[in-house]
Amino acid sequence: MFLFRLKRTAKLGIKSLWMHRLRSTLTMLGIIFGVCSVIAMLAIGEGASQAAQEAIARLGSTNLIIETAKPPEKQTDSGKVESVRKYGLTYTDAESIHNTIPDIQVVVPVREITQQEVRYLNHPKVAVRVIGTVPWYMETSPVHLFRGRFLSSIDLHHQQNVCVVDDDVARKLFMFDDPMNKDIRIQGNYYRVVGVVGVMASTDGLSGFGNDMTAQANPAGGVVGNVYIPLTTAKTRFSELSASFSSGSRSIERVELQKIIVKVDSDEQVLPIRDILDASLARLHDKSDYRIVVPLELLRQAARTRRIFSIVLGSIAAISLVVGGIGIMNIMLATISERTREIGIRRALGARKRDIIIQFLSETLLLTLTGGILGIILGSLIPFLVTLFGHMPTVITAGSLVLAFGISALVGITFGLYPAYRAANMDPIESLRHE
């Protein structure tokens, strides 16, 4: 009997809403856009957060990245900037870290020479970044071998003119030729290609997080990728000096290493080793010319930021749902005023207060649930379009769909109770007299 009455009440609600289709549609718009904005904002926030966390995680949660940092310029008594400035990490730093600090698996010194032109036969020149490093570089960096081999200890010891190129450089430089065992020229020296690698993420130590050095612009059209050579070869073949211009003055800078990557045994050792590294390097450097980046800390900070970001975006989007709920309450109150005589007739024919409440509450729920479903469809479409045309990562989670739909149902119940209760408590006699 109860189900029969509920079914009849639902049919009556649908009929009433269908009679005022335009008004019902306009009333649902607030819920539709509210649910849509909740899903879209959470999807965009989740996508951005996951992309950041994946990039940090690829750097290694057990890695510590020590980077050279340019200190403030020191002026002489005459007010001129020093003509030759030596700063940053050194080969001595890497050796000291390896020999004196326990619980360290590997120490990887890295020398970076940017904006170098590489050539193969008469093919067009390609701008690359030359990375001088050691054979165990792959243990700490998101690089995987495609073909051939990586640098070896023999290459390092004998300062061999060999190199490993990443797949972007191989495609751009060699085109349809097989890069293996081919000779390429960099600054007048020839290097034999012994391997091809793929780079899964930037290994720039998160300097200005997300800034990939391989994408920096140059006159040749942009750095295409990386070429890896033995660190000893880089030390011999490439000068450590570079020119710097600032405030109209020209100075020469000397930097031995751009980066030292340290890998420890476990996550628990990362922060203690960070403090030991800082203290050790402070004794070797009389100025602040280095910084220590801890991907594990960045990963945890990204997780906290993600939660805050999701809460803020969800709260902002929920405001539109509340506004939509207020609109529904307003429309339902106006509807009750129009149907006062109908309410009086139903009460005179034996309808109870509960029946009146169920009737108007069902109409409100139909509006909000229909709006919620349409909002979910539209909200799922928007992240797809953002990813397709805006090239931004978006992730729609089941939790966001349930949350958005649940909020829409809650809004319908919350803002529909008062109009339904008001309709049920009308005096039947006064309602029948209403014109």
C-alpha positions as CSV (number, residue, x, y, z in Angstrom):
1,M,0.0,0.0,0.0
2,F,2.8,2.4,0.9
3,L,4.6,1.7,-2.3
4,F,1.5,2.3,-4.3
5,R,0.9,5.6,-2.6
6,L,4.6,6.5,-3.2
7,K,4.4,5.6,-6.9
8,R,1.2,7.6,-7.3
9,T,2.8,10.6,-5.5
10,A,5.9,10.4,-7.8
11,K,3.7,10.3,-10.9
12,L,1.8,13.3,-9.7
13,G,5.1,15.2,-9.1
14,I,6.4,14.3,-12.6
15,K,3.1,15.5,-14.1
16,S,3.3,18.8,-12.2
17,L,6.9,19.4,-13.3
18,W,6.1,18.5,-16.9
19,M,3.3,21.0,-17.0
20,H,5.8,23.7,-16.2
21,R,8.7,22.5,-18.2
22,L,10.5,25.8,-18.8
23,R,10.3,26.8,-15.2
24,S,11.5,23.4,-14.1
25,T,14.4,23.5,-16.5
26,L,15.5,27.0,-15.4
27,T,15.2,25.8,-11.8
28,M,17.5,22.9,-12.4
29,L,20.2,25.0,-14.0
30,G,21.6,26.0,-10.7
31,I,22.0,22.3,-9.6
32,I,23.4,21.3,-13.1
33,F,26.1,24.0,-13.1
34,G,26.8,23.4,-9.4
35,V,27.4,19.7,-9.8
36,C,29.3,20.3,-13.0
37,S,31.6,22.8,-11.4
38,V,32.3,20.5,-8.4
39,I,33.3,17.6,-10.7
40,A,35.3,19.7,-13.1
41,M,37.2,21.6,-10.5
42,L,38.1,18.5,-8.5
43,A,39.1,16.7,-11.7
44,I,41.5,19.6,-12.7
45,G,42.9,19.9,-9.2
46,E,43.4,16.1,-8.9
47,G,45.1,16.0,-12.3
48,A,47.5,18.8,-11.6
49,S,48.3,17.3,-8.2
50,Q,48.9,13.8,-9.5
51,A,51.1,15.2,-12.3
52,A,53.2,17.1,-9.8
53,Q,53.5,14.1,-7.4
54,E,54.5,11.8,-10.2
55,A,57.2,14.1,-11.4
56,I,58.6,14.4,-7.9
57,A,58.3,10.7,-7.3
58,R,60.3,10.0,-10.4
59,L,63.2,12.0,-9.0
60,G,63.4,9.3,-6.3
61,S,62.0,9.5,-2.8
62,T,65.4,8.3,-1.4
63,N,67.4,10.8,-3.4
64,L,68.8,14.1,-2.2
65,I,69.7,16.6,-4.9
66,I,72.4,19.2,-4.2
67,E,72.5,22.0,-6.7
68,T,74.8,24.8,-7.4
69,A,73.2,28.2,-6.5
70,K,74.6,31.5,-7.7
71,P,75.5,33.6,-4.6
72,P,74.9,37.4,-4.5
73,E,77.5,39.3,-6.4
74,K,80.3,40.7,-4.3
75,Q,81.6,44.2,-5.1
76,T,85.1,45.4,-4.6
77,D,86.0,48.7,-2.8
78,S,85.9,50.5,-6.2
79,G,82.3,49.3,-6.7
80,K,83.1,47.0,-9.5
81,V,81.9,43.4,-9.6
82,E,84.5,40.7,-9.3
83,S,85.9,39.8,-12.8
84,V,86.3,36.1,-12.1
85,R,83.9,34.3,-9.8
86,K,84.3,30.7,-8.6
87,Y,81.3,29.2,-6.8
88,G,79.1,26.2,-6.6
89,L,79.8,22.5,-6.1
90,T,83.2,20.9,-6.8
91,Y,84.7,17.5,-7.4
92,T,86.1,17.8,-3.9
93,D,82.6,18.0,-2.5
94,A,81.5,14.8,-4.3
95,E,84.6,13.0,-3.1
96,S,84.1,14.2,0.5
97,I,80.5,13.2,0.6
98,H,81.3,9.7,-0.7
99,N,84.2,9.2,1.7
100,T,82.9,10.7,4.9
101,I,79.1,10.3,5.1
102,P,77.8,6.8,6.0
103,D,74.5,5.2,4.8
104,I,74.9,6.6,1.3
105,Q,74.4,4.1,-1.5
106,V,75.7,6.2,-4.4
107,V,77.0,9.7,-5.1
108,V,76.5,11.0,-8.7
109,P,78.3,14.2,-9.7
110,V,76.8,15.9,-12.7
111,R,78.3,18.5,-15.0
112,E,75.9,20.3,-17.3
113,I,77.0,22.2,-20.5
114,T,73.9,23.8,-22.0
115,Q,73.2,25.1,-25.5
116,Q,75.7,23.0,-27.4
117,E,75.3,22.2,-31.1
118,V,75.7,18.7,-32.2
119,R,76.2,17.5,-35.8
120,Y,76.1,14.3,-37.7
121,L,77.5,14.2,-41.2
122,N,75.8,16.9,-43.2
123,H,72.5,16.7,-41.3
124,P,71.1,19.9,-39.8
125,K,72.7,20.8,-36.4
126,V,70.7,20.1,-33.3
127,A,70.9,22.1,-30.0
128,V,71.4,19.8,-27.0
129,R,72.5,19.8,-23.4
130,V,75.7,17.9,-22.7
131,I,75.7,16.0,-19.4
132,G,79.0,14.8,-18.0
133,T,78.3,12.1,-15.4
134,V,79.3,8.7,-14.1
135,P,78.2,5.1,-15.1
136,W,75.9,4.8,-12.1
137,Y,73.9,7.9,-13.1
138,M,70.9,5.7,-14.0
139,E,70.6,4.5,-10.4
140,T,69.4,7.9,-9.3
141,S,67.7,9.4,-12.3
142,P,64.6,8.5,-14.3
143,V,66.5,7.3,-17.3
144,H,66.0,3.9,-18.9
145,L,68.0,2.3,-21.6
146,F,66.5,1.7,-25.0
147,R,69.4,0.4,-27.0
148,G,73.1,-0.3,-26.6
149,R,74.7,0.5,-23.2
150,F,75.2,3.4,-20.9
151,L,78.6,4.8,-19.9
152,S,81.1,2.4,-18.4
153,S,83.9,2.6,-15.8
154,I,86.4,2.1,-18.6
155,D,84.9,5.1,-20.4
156,L,85.3,7.2,-17.3
157,H,88.8,6.0,-16.4
158,H,90.3,6.5,-19.9
159,Q,88.3,9.7,-20.8
160,Q,86.8,8.0,-23.8
161,N,85.0,10.1,-26.5
162,V,81.8,8.1,-26.3
163,C,78.3,9.3,-25.6
164,V,74.7,8.2,-25.0
165,V,71.9,10.2,-26.6
166,D,68.3,10.3,-25.5
167,D,65.6,9.2,-28.0
168,D,64.5,12.8,-28.9
169,V,68.1,13.7,-30.0
170,A,68.4,10.4,-31.9
171,R,65.2,11.0,-33.8
172,K,66.0,14.7,-34.6
173,L,69.7,14.2,-35.4
174,F,69.9,10.9,-37.2
175,M,66.4,10.9,-38.8
176,F,66.2,7.6,-40.6
177,D,69.8,6.4,-39.8
178,D,70.7,4.0,-37.0
179,P,72.4,6.0,-34.3
180,M,74.4,3.1,-32.9
181,N,78.2,3.4,-33.3
182,K,77.8,6.6,-35.3
183,D,80.2,9.5,-34.7
184,I,78.7,12.9,-33.8
185,R,80.6,16.2,-33.5
186,I,80.4,18.6,-30.5
187,Q,82.7,21.6,-30.3
188,G,85.1,20.1,-32.8
189,N,85.4,16.8,-31.0
190,Y,83.9,13.5,-32.2
191,Y,82.0,11.2,-29.9
192,R,80.8,7.7,-30.7
193,V,77.2,6.8,-29.9
194,V,77.1,3.7,-27.7
195,G,73.5,3.9,-26.4
196,V,70.1,5.4,-26.6
197,V,68.0,6.2,-23.5
198,G,64.6,7.5,-22.7
199,V,64.0,10.2,-20.1
200,M,60.8,9.7,-18.1
201,A,61.0,13.1,-16.3
202,S,63.1,16.2,-15.9
203,T,66.2,15.6,-13.7
204,D,66.9,19.3,-13.1
205,G,66.5,19.0,-9.4
206,L,63.2,20.8,-9.5
207,S,64.8,24.2,-10.0
208,G,61.6,26.1,-10.3
209,F,59.7,22.9,-10.2
210,G,58.4,21.7,-13.6
211,N,60.9,23.7,-15.6
212,D,62.5,21.3,-18.0
213,M,65.8,22.5,-19.2
214,T,65.5,20.6,-22.4
215,A,62.7,23.0,-23.4
216,Q,64.6,26.2,-23.1
217,A,64.6,28.3,-26.2
218,N,67.7,29.2,-28.2
219,P,68.4,30.5,-31.7
220,A,68.5,27.0,-33.1
221,G,64.9,26.5,-32.2
222,G,65.2,25.0,-28.7
223,V,67.2,22.4,-26.8
224,V,66.0,19.0,-28.2
225,G,67.4,16.7,-25.5
226,N,70.4,15.4,-23.6
227,V,73.7,13.9,-24.6
228,Y,75.5,12.0,-21.9
229,I,79.3,11.7,-21.8
230,P,81.8,10.5,-19.2
231,L,82.5,13.1,-16.4
232,T,86.2,12.9,-17.0
233,T,85.7,13.6,-20.7
234,A,83.5,16.6,-19.9
235,K,86.2,17.9,-17.5
236,T,88.9,17.7,-20.2
237,R,86.9,18.7,-23.3
238,F,84.7,21.6,-21.9
239,S,85.9,24.7,-20.1
240,E,84.5,25.4,-16.6
241,L,84.5,29.1,-17.4
242,S,81.4,31.0,-18.7
243,A,80.7,34.7,-19.3
244,S,78.1,36.5,-17.3
245,F,76.6,39.9,-17.9
246,S,74.9,42.0,-15.2
247,S,74.3,45.7,-14.6
248,G,76.4,46.6,-17.6
249,S,79.5,44.7,-16.4
250,R,81.0,41.5,-17.7
251,S,82.4,38.8,-15.4
252,I,83.7,35.3,-15.8
253,E,82.2,32.5,-13.8
254,R,83.7,29.2,-13.0
255,V,81.5,26.3,-11.9
256,E,82.8,22.7,-11.7
257,L,79.6,20.8,-11.0
258,Q,76.0,21.8,-11.4
259,K,74.6,19.0,-9.3
260,I,75.4,16.1,-7.0
261,I,72.7,13.5,-6.6
262,V,72.9,11.4,-3.4
263,K,70.9,8.2,-2.8
264,V,70.4,6.7,0.6
265,D,69.0,3.4,1.7
266,S,65.5,4.3,2.9
267,D,63.0,7.1,3.3
268,E,63.7,7.3,7.1
269,Q,67.3,8.3,6.4
270,V,66.6,11.1,4.0
271,L,66.1,14.0,6.4
272,P,68.9,13.0,8.8
273,I,71.3,12.7,5.9
274,R,70.1,16.1,4.6
275,D,71.2,17.7,7.8
276,I,74.6,15.9,7.7
277,L,75.1,17.0,4.1
278,D,74.3,20.6,4.9
279,A,76.7,20.7,7.8
280,S,79.5,19.0,5.8
281,L,79.1,21.3,2.8
282,A,79.0,24.4,5.1
283,R,82.5,23.6,6.2
284,L,83.7,23.4,2.6
285,H,82.0,26.5,1.4
286,D,82.4,30.0,2.8
287,K,79.3,31.3,1.0
288,S,75.8,30.1,0.2
289,D,76.4,28.7,-3.3
290,Y,74.5,25.5,-3.0
291,R,71.0,24.3,-2.1
292,I,69.7,20.9,-1.1
293,V,66.4,19.7,-2.7
294,V,64.6,16.8,-1.0
295,P,62.0,15.2,-3.4
296,L,60.5,13.3,-0.4
297,E,59.7,16.6,1.3
298,L,58.3,18.0,-1.9
299,L,56.2,14.9,-2.3
300,R,54.7,15.3,1.2
301,Q,54.1,19.0,0.6
302,A,52.4,18.2,-2.7
303,A,50.1,15.8,-0.9
304,R,49.2,18.4,1.7
305,T,48.7,21.0,-1.0
306,R,46.5,18.6,-2.9
307,R,44.1,18.2,0.1
308,I,43.9,21.9,0.7
309,F,43.4,22.6,-3.0
310,S,40.6,20.0,-3.3
311,I,38.8,21.4,-0.2
312,V,39.0,25.0,-1.5
313,L,37.9,24.1,-5.0
314,G,35.1,21.9,-3.7
315,S,33.9,24.6,-1.3
316,I,33.8,27.2,-4.1
317,A,31.9,24.9,-6.3
318,A,29.5,23.9,-3.5
319,I,28.5,27.6,-3.2
320,S,26.8,27.3,-6.6
321,L,24.9,24.3,-5.4
322,V,23.7,26.3,-2.4
323,V,22.6,29.1,-4.7
324,G,20.8,26.5,-6.8
325,G,19.1,25.1,-3.7
326,I,17.9,28.6,-2.7
327,G,16.5,29.0,-6.2
328,I,14.6,25.7,-5.8
329,M,13.2,26.8,-2.5
330,N,12.0,30.0,-4.0
331,I,10.3,28.3,-6.9
332,M,8.6,25.7,-4.7
333,L,7.3,28.4,-2.4
334,A,5.9,30.2,-5.4
335,T,4.4,26.9,-6.7
336,I,2.7,26.3,-3.3
337,S,1.1,29.7,-3.5
338,E,-0.2,28.9,-7.0
339,R,-1.5,25.5,-5.9
340,T,-3.1,26.5,-2.6
341,R,-6.6,25.4,-3.8
342,E,-5.3,22.1,-5.0
343,I,-3.8,21.5,-1.6
344,G,-7.1,22.3,0.1
345,I,-9.0,19.9,-2.2
346,R,-6.5,17.1,-1.5
347,R,-6.8,17.6,2.3
348,A,-10.6,17.7,2.0
349,L,-10.5,14.4,0.2
350,G,-8.6,12.7,3.0
351,A,-4.9,13.4,2.2
352,R,-2.8,13.6,5.3
353,K,0.0,16.1,6.1
354,R,2.5,13.4,5.4
355,D,1.1,12.9,1.9
356,I,1.4,16.6,1.1
357,I,5.0,16.7,2.4
358,I,5.9,13.6,0.3
359,Q,4.3,15.2,-2.8
360,F,6.2,18.4,-2.7
361,L,9.4,16.9,-1.4
362,S,9.3,14.4,-4.3
363,E,9.0,17.2,-6.8
364,T,12.1,18.9,-5.2
365,L,14.0,15.7,-5.3
366,L,13.1,15.0,-8.9
367,L,14.4,18.5,-9.8
368,T,17.7,18.1,-7.9
369,L,18.4,14.5,-8.8
370,T,17.7,15.1,-12.5
371,G,19.9,18.2,-12.3
372,G,22.5,16.1,-10.6
373,I,22.6,13.5,-13.3
374,L,22.8,16.1,-16.0
375,G,25.5,17.9,-14.1
376,I,27.5,14.7,-13.8
377,I,27.3,14.2,-17.5
378,L,28.4,17.7,-18.3
379,G,31.0,17.7,-15.5
380,S,32.6,14.6,-16.9
381,L,32.7,16.1,-20.4
382,I,34.5,19.3,-19.4
383,P,37.7,17.7,-18.0
384,F,37.9,15.6,-21.2
385,L,37.7,18.9,-23.3
386,V,40.3,20.6,-21.0
387,T,42.7,17.7,-21.5
388,L,42.0,17.5,-25.2
389,F,42.4,21.2,-26.0
390,G,44.2,22.7,-23.0
391,H,46.7,19.8,-22.7
392,M,46.2,19.8,-19.0
393,P,46.0,16.5,-17.0
394,T,42.6,15.9,-15.4
395,V,41.5,12.9,-13.3
396,I,37.8,12.2,-12.5
397,T,37.5,10.1,-9.4
398,A,34.5,8.0,-8.3
399,G,34.6,10.0,-5.0
400,S,34.0,13.3,-6.8
401,L,31.0,11.8,-8.7
402,V,29.5,10.4,-5.5
403,L,30.2,13.6,-3.6
404,A,28.6,15.9,-6.3
405,F,25.5,13.7,-6.6
406,G,25.2,13.3,-2.8
407,I,25.4,17.1,-2.3
408,S,22.7,17.6,-5.0
409,A,20.4,15.2,-3.2
410,L,21.1,16.8,0.2
411,V,20.4,20.2,-1.3
412,G,17.1,18.9,-2.6
413,I,16.0,17.5,0.8
414,T,17.3,20.5,2.8
415,F,15.8,23.2,0.6
416,G,12.6,21.2,-0.1
417,L,11.6,20.4,3.5
418,Y,10.5,23.9,4.4
419,P,8.2,24.5,1.4
420,A,6.7,20.9,1.8
421,Y,6.2,21.5,5.6
422,R,4.6,24.8,4.9
423,A,2.2,23.3,2.3
424,A,1.2,20.5,4.7
425,N,0.4,22.9,7.5
426,M,-2.0,25.0,5.5
427,D,-5.6,25.3,6.8
428,P,-7.7,23.2,4.5
429,I,-10.7,25.5,4.8
430,E,-8.7,28.6,4.1
431,S,-7.0,26.8,1.2
432,L,-10.4,25.9,-0.4
433,R,-11.5,29.6,-0.2
434,H,-8.3,30.7,-2.0
435,E,-8.8,32.0,-5.5
